[in-house]
């Protein structure tokens, strides 16, 4: 798998997990791939994969059933949504707004352009 240079790999793995939860590929209380499976599939060190699991567990998006594996937490969808929204508002939105201002694109025009892409 190709990873971006400007973000830690474990955070990129965590983003992929959040995306799977938000797209409901992984449902509440559903078992997710193991650390070992993720490490093999994404071609990363198991310690790197484990850091993603620990991060998501700290954010209460996933939880561990000892001896069984990791599962999507009861509030995992909402927590993943909150996390991704906060990251978007902090990192992506300022860039989008600056670009819109530089190109003299209004919010209404942006909405119209977005609808054309769908």
N, C-alpha and C positions, 0 to 999 in steps of 0.2 A: 504494500500500500504506500502511496505517496503522501508524505506529511509536509505541512507548511513549515518554513524555517522560523517564522516569527512568533510561534506559539508552542509551548511544551507539548510533547507527544501525548502525555497522559491527559492533558486538557482537551486535545482533539478527539481522543477516544471517548472522553466524558461527553463531548458534544454529540458524537455519533450515538451514544446511548440515549441521551436526551431526545435526539431526533427520533429514534425508534419508539420511545415512549410517547412522544407528542403525536407521532403518526399512528399510534396505537398498534404498531407491530408487536409491541410487548405490552400486555395488559396488566392491570393491578393484580398483585399477588401471583403473577406468573413468573416462573423460573427463567432466568436469563442465562446466556452462555457463561461457562466457567472462566476463571482467570486464565487457566491453561489454554482453553479453546480460543479465547480472545487473542492471547499472545501468539498462538500459532497462526490464526487466521489473518491477523494484522501484521505478522512478521516483526514483532517487537519482543523485547526482553520481558519475561513474566513479572519482574519487579515494576516495570513501566505500566503494564496492564493493571497490576495490583494497586498502583497509585491512583489510577482512574476509579477503581472500585472503592477505595478508601475515601477519595474525594466525594463521590456520589453518596456514599453512606453517611458521611459527615453532613451533607446537604439534605439528608433524609429522603433521597430519591429512590434508593435501593436499601435493602436490608439483608443480613446474612442469617440463615438458619444453619447453625453449626452442624457440620457433617453432611448437609444436604446441598447447600449452594446459596446463591444470591437470587433475590426476588425483587420485583417492582413493589415499592412501598405503597401503603394504602393512600397516602397523599402524594405519591410519586409524580403523577401527571401534573398536579397543581404546582408542586415544588419545581419540577423541570420547567414548566411554563414561566414561573416567576424568575428563575435563574436565567433563562434564555432572554426574557424581556429585559431584565436588568442589564445583561451584557449588550443587547442590541442598543438600548438607550445610551449606555456609557460609551460604547466603541463605534458602532456603525452609524447611528443616527447623526452624530455631529458631522461625519464625513459626507453623508447624503445631503444634509442641510447646507453645508458649505458648497458642495458641488451645485446644488440647485440655485443657490444665490449667485455663484459665479456664472452660471449659464442662463440666469434670469428665467428660471422655470418656477411657476407658481405651484402651490399645493393642488389646486384644481387641475392644472395641466398635468401634473404628475399622476393624479388619480386617473385621468383620461388615458394617458399613455399606458398606465398599468393595465387598465381594462382591455386595451387593444392587444396586449401581450397574451391575455388569457384565451 
